[in-house]
Amino acid sequence: MADAILMAGGTGGVTSDDVTAGKAHVLKGYKTVTTESNDEIVEGEMVNRGNIVDTVGFENAHWDSKFLARMEQGFYAQNEQWKPCVAIPYAVLANGIGVDANKMLDSLTLAGVRGTIPIRGYHGPDSGEMWLYPQEGGYVVRIEEGYYHMGGNRQWKPYVIVPTALAKSAVNYHPEATLNNTTTCGEQGQIKMINTQDNGYTVNQAKFFALDPPREKLVMGLGHGNAYYHRNDNNPHVEVDASVLGTAGADSVLQWQTASSQSGIKFEGSIPRWVCNTGDVISAVNNSGFAWDDATGANRGRGIVTKIPNGHYIQGANYVFLPSPNLYPWNIREGVNIHGIVGTMKDSNAGRVAFRNATFDGVLISGVANIGLGNNLNSYSVPSTEIIDGIIRFNNGVTTTGGGLHEYYADRRQMESITLAHSVNLSPFRTIRLGLKFPYGGQWGTREGNGHLVGILWTLPTNITPNYNFSRNSKIHPNIIKRLGYNRNIIPRYWGGAYPSISVGTEYFVDIDVSDLQGHHRIVLGIGVESPVRNEATVQTNVFVTNSVLGISHIEFIN
C-alpha cells in the first residue's frame, strides 16, 4: 500500500467506489479503503498463516484419482528459501489412505503404523487342528495366521506339517479295524485275512455249532475268530461236520414238521398225529374204554382204561375223554369221590335226625304238608304246618288255659299232628323218635297217678286212599297202620288243683317201634297224653301251655 495525496475542493483522491478489494483481501494489520468501508480506511481481515500449517482435512478424491489435503484459508508466505507448505500428521495420512496394520507384514511401517501380519516363512508351524468337513467335501487343516512364501529360490510352495497322531485321529484310523495288508499313517492293520479256499476248502472249521432258541438262530463260531474271510469266487464259508446235526430221520419226526440232521436239511417227518379239536380233552378212539382191575406187576388196582391209537403223537390235549353219562354227584353216594366227582346223594338207608331246630335234612323228609289222613282235609288228623321257635307248632291254641294236648282215643281224630310231605321208605329203620318241646314252659298233671306221654304214628301205603266214616266220626280205611309209643309215668299227679310246672325249653322224647314196616309209606305223626286208668269219657290228664306254643321239635329215624 502507498500513501495518497488528496486534492482540496473535492477533486482528485480515492473512494470506496474506486477500489475492488474488500477487507477479506487485505492482510490483517494493514489498513486501506475497501469496497465495503464507505470511503473510510479499515483494517484487513486476511489471516497471515506464515510458512507452514497443519492440514485440517485429508480426503480420498477417488473421482479424480487423487488425495486432497485441506488447509485453513489465509495468506501463506515463503520463508527465505522455503516455500509455503501444508503439514499432514501421520494419523491423518494413515486414516486418509486407509493404512491397516492387520493387512501389513510386521516388517513394514507406513505413516507411523507397523504391520501385524507375522512372517511364517517357507515351512510354517505344525497344524494343531484337522477334521472332516462333509459340507465342503473334504478335510479341514488349520494353519496359523501369517505370511507364507515360496522356498528353495522360489521353487517350492510353502507348507505346514499335520502330525501323524492328529491325522490318525482326524481320519479315525484304527489298526485293529484295518486289514493286515494295509498300512495307514505309518501303522499296519491288525485284521488277519483268511482265504477259505486254503487246505482244500477246510481251513475254516467252526469252533462251535449251537442253537440260540430265544433268537431262533443257528450259530457257528468262525474258526479263526475275528478276521477277514474271503474267497476268489466271492463265497467265503465256514464248515461243520454233518454228524453234529444229529441222527434223526423222518420216522423220528412228526408229520407236517421239518427237521435237519445228517440225514438231510429240512426234511419232513412221518410220525402221525392224534389231533384234538375239542379243547384240552381228546375223545378215546371209537369212544372205547372199560373198567379194569390191574393184575399186572404194577398192581394199580381198579381203574378206567381208554383206547388210544398206537404210534401216534397226541396233539392239543392233556386228557382222554371216555363217555360216562351217569357220572354226576347226585348219582354217587354222599362223600364218595369218583374221578374228582364227590357224591351228593344222601343215603336214605342211614339213620339220622330228619328234623331239628326248624330244619329238615332234605333226605328222608323235606317238610310237612297241609293235609291230613282221609278224603276230607281234617277227616282223621289235623295237620300242623307252622314252624316257630324251632318246632312244628300244634294248632291247639283255643283253650282259655292256653292250649295243650288232647288225650289219645283210638277211634277219634288226632288233633295234635303233622303230615310229612313225602313218603318214606321205612324198611331200613327200627324206631322213629319224636321230640315234644315247650319253648315257653307250661303246666300239666293227672288225677289217677302219673300219666303217660303218647307218640302216635299212622302210615298209609302210597297206593291207598284213607276212607273216613262220617257217621261215627271215627274209623279209617282198614289198611291204615297205627303205631304207638309211650314215655310212661312222666306226667305227675296233681292235688287240689295245683298243676306241676313245666320249665321253659323242656323237651320230652317218645320212641315208636316201626321195625316190622317195609317199603314206602305216607306218614302222620302226633302226640297225645293218657291216664294210667283209661276212661275215655272223662279227661283224666290236663296240659296247659304258656303262649300256646307247643309242638314237635325232633324227628329221628333210627336203624
C-alpha positions in Angstrom: 0.0 0.0 0.0 1.2 3.7 -0.6 0.3 6.9 0.9 -2.2 9.0 -1.3 -2.3 12.8 -1.7 -5.8 14.1 -1.6 -6.8 17.2 -3.5 -8.8 20.1 -2.0 -12.1 21.1 -3.4 -13.3 17.5 -3.9 -11.3 16.9 -6.9 -8.8 14.1 -7.0 -8.4 11.3 -4.2 -9.7 7.6 -4.0 -13.1 6.5 -2.8 -14.7 3.0 -2.0 -16.2 3.1 -5.4 -12.8 3.3 -6.9 -11.4 0.1 -5.4 -12.2 -3.6 -5.9 -10.6 -5.1 -2.8 -12.5 -5.9 0.3 -11.4 -6.4 3.9 -11.0 -10.1 3.2 -8.4 -9.3 0.5 -6.2 -7.2 2.8 -3.8 -8.7 5.4 -4.8 -8.4 8.9 -2.8 -5.4 10.5 -2.9 -3.4 7.3 -5.4 -0.6 6.6 -6.9 0.8 3.4 -10.2 1.9 1.7 -12.2 -1.1 0.7 -15.3 -1.7 -1.2 -17.3 -2.0 1.9 -15.5 0.7 4.0 -17.7 3.6 2.8 -14.7 5.7 1.9 -13.1 5.1 5.3 -9.8 3.4 6.0 -10.3 0.0 7.6 -8.1 -2.9 8.7 -7.9 -6.0 6.5 -9.2 -9.4 7.7 -6.9 -11.8 5.8 -5.0 -14.1 8.3 -1.3 -14.4 7.8 -0.7 -18.2 8.1 3.1 -18.0 7.8 5.3 -20.5 6.0 3.8 -23.9 7.2 0.4 -25.1 8.6 -1.1 -28.5 9.6 -3.7 -29.8 7.2 -7.2 -29.7 8.6 -8.5 -32.4 6.3 -7.2 -35.3 4.2 -9.6 -36.9 1.8 -9.5 -39.5 -0.9 -10.8 -37.8 -4.1 -11.3 -41.1 -5.9 -13.3 -39.4 -8.6 -10.1 -37.6 -9.6 -7.7 -40.4 -8.6 -6.0 -38.1 -6.1 -5.9 -37.2 -2.4 -6.9 -33.7 -1.1 -5.0 -32.0 1.7 -7.2 -29.3 3.1 -5.8 -26.2 4.9 -7.1 -23.1 6.7 -8.0 -20.0 4.5 -5.4 -17.2 4.7 -2.0 -15.8 3.5 1.0 -18.2 3.2 4.4 -16.6 2.8 7.8 -18.0 1.7 10.4 -18.2 4.4 13.6 -17.4 2.7 14.3 -20.4 0.5 11.5 -22.4 2.0 8.2 -22.3 0.1 4.9 -22.4 2.0 3.6 -25.9 2.8 0.9 -27.9 4.5 1.9 -30.5 7.1 0.0 -33.8 7.1 0.2 -35.7 10.5 0.8 -39.5 10.3 -2.5 -40.2 11.9 -4.4 -38.1 9.4 -2.4 -39.6 6.5 -2.8 -43.2 7.7 -6.5 -42.7 8.2 -6.9 -40.9 4.8 -5.1 -43.5 2.7 -6.6 -46.4 4.7 -3.5 -47.8 6.4 -4.5 -51.2 8.2 -1.9 -52.8 10.4 -3.7 -56.1 10.1 -3.0 -56.1 6.3 0.7 -55.3 6.5 3.6 -57.6 7.3 5.1 -57.0 10.7 8.4 -55.9 9.0 6.6 -52.8 7.4 5.9 -49.4 8.9 3.7 -47.0 6.9 2.6 -43.5 8.1 3.7 -44.5 11.6 1.7 -47.7 11.6 3.6 -51.1 11.9 2.1 -54.2 10.3 0.8 -57.0 12.4 1.0 -59.9 9.9 3.7 -62.3 11.1 6.1 -63.8 8.5 5.8 -67.6 8.8 8.3 -68.4 6.1 8.5 -71.4 3.8 7.8 -74.1 6.5 5.1 -72.9 8.7 4.3 -74.1 12.2 2.7 -77.5 12.6 -1.1 -77.7 12.3 -3.0 -78.3 15.5 -6.4 -79.0 14.0 -7.7 -81.3 11.4 -11.2 -82.7 10.8 -13.7 -84.0 8.2 -15.9 -81.2 6.8 -18.6 -83.0 4.6 -20.3 -79.8 3.7 -17.3 -78.8 1.6 -16.3 -82.3 0.6 -13.0 -82.8 2.4 -10.9 -82.3 5.4 -10.0 -79.0 7.1 -6.4 -78.4 8.1 -6.0 -75.3 10.3 -2.8 -73.2 9.9 -1.5 -70.2 11.9 -2.4 -66.8 10.6 0.6 -65.0 8.7 2.6 -64.6 5.6 3.9 -67.8 3.9 6.4 -67.5 1.0 8.0 -69.8 -1.6 11.2 -71.6 -0.7 14.2 -73.1 -2.4 14.8 -70.0 -4.6 11.0 -69.8 -5.1 10.9 -73.4 -6.4 8.7 -74.8 -3.6 5.4 -73.7 -2.3 5.1 -73.1 1.4 3.8 -75.9 3.7 2.9 -77.0 7.2 3.1 -80.4 8.9 0.0 -82.3 10.2 1.4 -84.5 13.0 0.7 -88.2 12.5 -1.3 -88.6 15.7 -3.6 -85.7 14.6 -4.1 -87.2 11.1 -5.0 -90.7 12.6 -7.4 -89.1 15.0 -9.0 -87.0 12.2 -9.5 -89.9 9.8 -10.5 -92.2 12.8 -7.8 -94.7 11.9 -7.9 -97.9 14.0 -5.3 -100.6 13.1 -7.4 -103.2 14.9 -10.2 -102.4 12.3 -7.9 -102.5 9.3 -6.8 -105.4 7.2 -3.2 -106.5 7.8 -2.2 -105.9 4.2 -2.8 -102.2 4.6 -0.5 -99.6 6.2 -2.1 -96.2 7.1 -0.3 -93.3 8.8 2.8 -95.5 9.1 0.9 -98.2 11.0 0.0 -101.7 9.7 -3.6 -103.0 10.1 -4.2 -105.9 12.5 -7.2 -107.8 11.0 -5.9 -111.1 9.7 -7.1 -112.4 6.3 -8.4 -115.9 5.8 -8.8 -117.4 2.4 -11.4 -120.1 3.0 -10.3 -122.0 -0.2 -7.0 -122.9 1.5 -6.3 -126.5 2.5 -8.8 -127.8 0.1 -11.6 -125.5 1.4 -11.1 -126.9 5.0 -9.1 -124.1 6.6 -12.2 -122.6 8.3 -13.6 -125.2 10.6 -16.3 -123.9 13.0 -15.2 -123.6 16.6 -18.6 -124.5 17.8 -22.1 -125.2 16.5 -25.2 -124.4 18.6 -28.8 -123.2 18.6 -29.8 -119.9 20.1 -33.6 -120.6 20.9 -34.6 -117.1 22.1 -33.4 -115.6 18.7 -34.4 -118.7 16.7 -31.0 -118.8 15.1 -28.4 -121.5 14.3 -25.0 -120.3 15.4 -21.5 -121.4 14.2 -18.3 -119.9 15.7 -15.8 -118.9 12.9 -12.7 -121.0 13.1 -10.2 -118.1 13.3 -12.1 -115.7 15.4 -12.1 -112.0 14.3 -10.7 -112.0 10.8 -11.5 -111.1 7.2 -12.8 -114.1 5.4 -12.6 -114.2 1.6 -12.6 -116.4 -1.4 -11.8 -115.6 -5.1 -15.3 -116.6 -6.1 -16.8 -114.2 -3.5 -18.3 -117.1 -1.4 -16.3 -117.4 1.8 -17.6 -120.2 4.0 -17.3 -122.0 7.4 -17.6 -125.7 7.8 -19.0 -128.1 10.4 -19.2 -131.9 10.4 -22.7 -133.2 9.4 -22.7 -135.6 12.5 -23.1 -132.5 14.7 -26.6 -132.1 13.4 -27.7 -135.4 15.0 -29.1 -138.7 13.7 -32.8 -138.1 13.4 -34.7 -139.5 10.4 -38.2 -139.0 9.1 -39.5 -141.8 11.3 -38.5 -139.9 14.4 -40.0 -136.5 13.4 -43.7 -135.6 13.5 -45.6 -135.3 10.2 -46.1 -131.7 9.0 -42.8 -130.8 10.8 -39.4 -130.5 9.2 -36.0 -131.2 10.7 -32.3 -131.1 9.7 -29.8 -133.8 10.6 -27.0 -135.8 9.0 -29.9 -137.4 7.0 -30.7 -134.1 5.2 -31.7 -130.5 5.5 -35.3 -129.6 6.3 -36.9 -133.0 5.6 -40.5 -133.7 6.7 -41.3 -136.1 9.5 -43.6 -139.2 9.2 -44.9 -139.8 12.8 -48.7 -139.5 12.6 -50.6 -137.1 14.9 -53.6 -137.7 17.1 -55.1 -134.2 17.0 -57.5 -132.8 19.5 -60.1 -130.4 18.1 -62.3 -130.2 21.3 -60.3 -128.0 23.6 -57.9 -129.7 26.1 -59.6 -133.1 26.1 -59.5 -135.6 23.2 -62.0 -138.4 22.7 -61.0 -142.0 23.1 -60.7 -143.9 19.8 -64.2 -145.0 18.9 -65.2 -143.9 22.4 -63.8 -147.3 23.6 -62.9 -148.0 27.2 -63.7 -150.1 30.2 -63.3 -150.6 33.9 -60.3 -152.9 34.6 -58.7 -154.4 37.6 -54.9 -154.2 37.1 -53.4 -157.6 37.9 -50.1 -156.8 36.2 -46.8 -156.2 38.0 -47.8 -152.6 38.5 -50.8 -153.7 40.6 -52.6 -150.4 40.3 -56.0 -151.7 41.4 -59.2 -150.8 39.7 -59.4 -148.0 37.1 -60.7 -146.9 33.7 -58.9 -147.8 30.5 -59.4 -145.8 27.4 -58.3 -146.6 23.8 -55.7 -144.6 22.1 -54.1 -145.0 18.6 -50.7 -146.8 18.8 -47.7 -145.0 17.4 -49.3 -141.6 17.2 -48.4 -138.2 18.7 -51.1 -136.7 20.9 -51.5 -133.0 19.9 -53.5 -130.3 21.7 -54.8 -132.5 24.5 -53.8 -133.3 28.1 -56.6 -135.7 28.8 -58.5 -138.5 27.0 -62.3 -138.4 27.2 -64.4 -141.6 27.7 -68.2 -141.1 27.8 -69.8 -141.7 31.2 -73.3 -140.2 31.0 -74.3 -141.1 34.6 -71.2 -139.7 36.4 -72.9 -136.9 38.3 -72.7 -136.0 42.0 -76.4 -137.0 42.6 -75.7 -140.5 41.3 -72.9 -141.1 43.8 -73.2 -141.7 47.5 -72.6 -138.7 49.5 -68.9 -138.2 50.4 -67.6 -140.8 47.8 -65.1 -139.4 45.3 -65.1 -141.0 41.9 -62.6 -139.4 39.5 -62.9 -136.0 41.2 -66.7 -136.0 41.4 -67.8 -136.0 45.1 -71.1 -137.6 45.6 -74.1 -135.7 47.0 -76.7 -138.5 47.0 -77.9 -138.9 50.6 -78.0 -142.4 51.9 -81.7 -142.8 52.8 -81.0 -146.1 54.5 -78.8 -144.5 57.1 -80.3 -143.4 60.4 -80.4 -139.7 61.0 -82.1 -136.8 62.7 -84.5 -135.7 60.0 -85.9 -132.6 61.7 -84.3 -130.5 64.4 -84.2 -126.8 65.2 -86.7 -125.9 62.4 -84.5 -127.6 59.8 -85.4 -130.7 57.7 -82.5 -132.8 56.4 -83.9 -132.9 52.9 -83.0 -136.6 52.5 -85.7 -138.6 54.4 -88.1 -135.7 54.8 -88.2 -132.2 53.3 -91.2 -130.7 55.0 -94.8 -131.1 56.1 -98.0 -131.0 54.1 -101.2 -129.2 54.8 -103.3 -132.3 54.5 -104.5 -135.0 56.9 -105.4 -138.6 56.5 -108.8 -139.2 54.9 -110.7 -137.8 52.0 -111.5 -134.7 53.9 -108.7 -132.3 55.0 -109.4 -132.7 58.7 -111.2 -136.1 58.5 -108.9 -138.1 60.7 -105.9 -135.9 61.6 -105.5 -132.1 61.9 -102.3 -131.1 60.1 -99.9 -128.5 61.6 -97.5 -126.6 59.3 -96.4 -123.6 61.2 -92.7 -123.7 62.2 -91.9 -121.3 65.1 -89.3 -121.3 67.9 -87.6 -124.4 66.4 -90.7 -126.6 66.5 -93.6 -127.5 64.3 -96.3 -125.8 66.3 -99.6 -127.7 67.1 -102.8 -125.9 66.1 -104.4 -126.3 69.6 -104.4 -122.8 70.9 -108.1 -122.2 71.5 -108.5 -123.2 75.2 -108.7 -120.5 77.8 -106.0 -122.1 79.7 -103.5 -121.7 76.9 -103.9 -124.8 74.8 -102.3 -128.1 75.4 -102.5 -131.8 74.4 -105.6 -133.9 73.9 -106.0 -137.3 75.4 -105.4 -140.1 73.0 -108.5 -142.1 71.8 -108.2 -144.9 69.3 -111.3 -144.1 67.3 -111.1 -140.3 67.2 -109.5 -137.6 65.2 -105.9 -136.8 66.2 -105.7 -133.1 67.0 -102.0 -132.5 67.6 -100.3 -134.0 64.4 -98.2 -133.3 61.3 -98.2 -134.9 57.9 -94.8 -135.5 56.2 -94.7 -134.0 52.7 -93.4 -137.1 51.1 -93.4 -140.9 51.5 -90.6 -142.5 53.5 -89.0 -145.9 53.0 -89.3 -147.5 56.4 -87.6 -150.8 55.5 -84.1 -149.8 57.0 -85.5 -148.4 60.3 -86.4 -149.9 63.6 -87.5 -146.8 65.5 -88.9 -143.3 65.0 -88.1 -141.0 67.8 -90.3 -137.9 68.4 -89.5 -134.9 70.5 -92.1 -132.7 72.2 -90.9 -129.3 73.3 -92.4 -126.5 75.5 -90.4 -123.4 74.4 -92.1 -121.2 77.0 -92.9 -123.8 79.6 -96.4 -124.7 80.9 -98.2 -126.9 83.5 -99.6 -130.5 83.4 -100.8 -133.3 85.7 -103.2 -136.2 86.1 -105.8 -137.3 88.7 -105.1 -141.0 88.9 -101.3 -141.3 89.4 -98.6 -140.4 86.9 -99.7 -140.1 83.3 -98.2 -141.2 80.0 -96.9 -139.2 77.0 -98.1 -141.0 73.8 -96.4 -140.8 70.4 -98.7 -141.7 67.6 -97.8 -142.8 64.0 -100.3 -143.5 61.2 -98.8 -144.8 58.0 -100.6 -145.3 54.7 -99.1 -147.2 51.7 -98.8 -144.7 48.8 -101.4 -146.6 46.7 -104.2 -146.5 49.3 -106.6 -143.6 50.0 -108.0 -143.5 53.5 -111.7 -143.6 53.9 -113.3 -141.7 56.8 -116.7 -142.8 58.2 -118.6 -139.6 58.9 -121.5 -141.4 60.7 -119.2 -142.4 63.5 -116.7 -139.6 63.3 -114.1 -142.3 63.6 -112.5 -145.2 61.9 -110.4 -145.1 58.7 -109.6 -147.5 56.0 -108.7 -150.8 57.5 -105.3 -150.8 55.8 -104.2 -147.7 57.8 -101.4 -148.8 60.1 -101.3 -147.4 63.6 -98.3 -147.4 65.9 -98.0 -146.1 69.5 -95.1 -145.3 71.7 -95.1 -144.4 75.4 -93.0 -142.3 77.6 -94.6 -143.7 80.7 -95.3 -142.0 84.1 -93.6 -138.7 83.3 -96.8 -136.6 83.9 -97.0 -136.0 87.7 -100.2 -136.3 89.7 -101.7 -133.1 91.0 -103.6 -132.5 94.2 -106.2 -129.9 94.9 -106.0 -128.2 91.5 -102.3 -127.4 91.8 -100.7 -128.3 88.5 -97.0 -129.0 88.5 -94.9 -126.6 86.3 -93.0 -127.4 83.1 -89.8 -125.3 82.8 -89.0 -123.1 79.7 -87.5 -125.1 76.9 -88.4 -128.5 78.4 -88.2 -131.3 75.8 -89.6 -134.9 76.1 -88.9 -137.9 73.7 -91.1 -140.8 72.7 -89.9 -143.8 70.6 -92.3 -145.6 68.2 -91.4 -149.1 67.0 -91.7 -149.5 63.2 -89.4 -152.5 62.8 -92.0 -154.6 61.0 -92.9 -152.0 58.4 -91.4 -152.3 54.9 -91.4 -150.1 51.9 -92.6 -146.5 51.3 -95.4 -145.0 53.4 -97.1 -141.6 53.8 -96.8 -140.8 57.5 -98.8 -138.8 60.1 -97.0 -138.2 63.4 -98.8 -137.0 66.5 -98.5 -136.5 70.3 -101.2 -137.2 72.9 -101.5 -137.9 76.7 -103.1 -140.8 78.5 -104.2 -141.5 82.1 -103.0 -144.6 83.9 -106.6 -145.7 84.3 -108.2 -145.5 80.8 -111.6 -143.7 80.9 -112.4 -142.1 77.6 -115.5 -140.4 78.9 -113.6 -138.3 81.4 -110.5 -136.2 80.7 -108.0 -137.6 83.2 -104.9 -135.6 82.1 -104.6 -131.8 81.7 -101.8 -129.9 79.9 -101.5 -126.1 79.8 -99.0 -124.4 77.5 -97.6 -120.9 78.0 -98.1 -118.6 75.0 -99.9 -121.6 73.2 -96.5 -122.6 71.7 -96.0 -126.4 71.8 -95.0 -128.9 69.1 -92.7 -131.4 67.6 -89.1 -130.4 68.0 -87.3 -133.6 66.9 -87.9 -136.4 64.3 -85.2 -139.1 64.2 -85.1 -142.3 62.2 -83.0 -145.0 63.9 -81.7 -148.1 62.2 
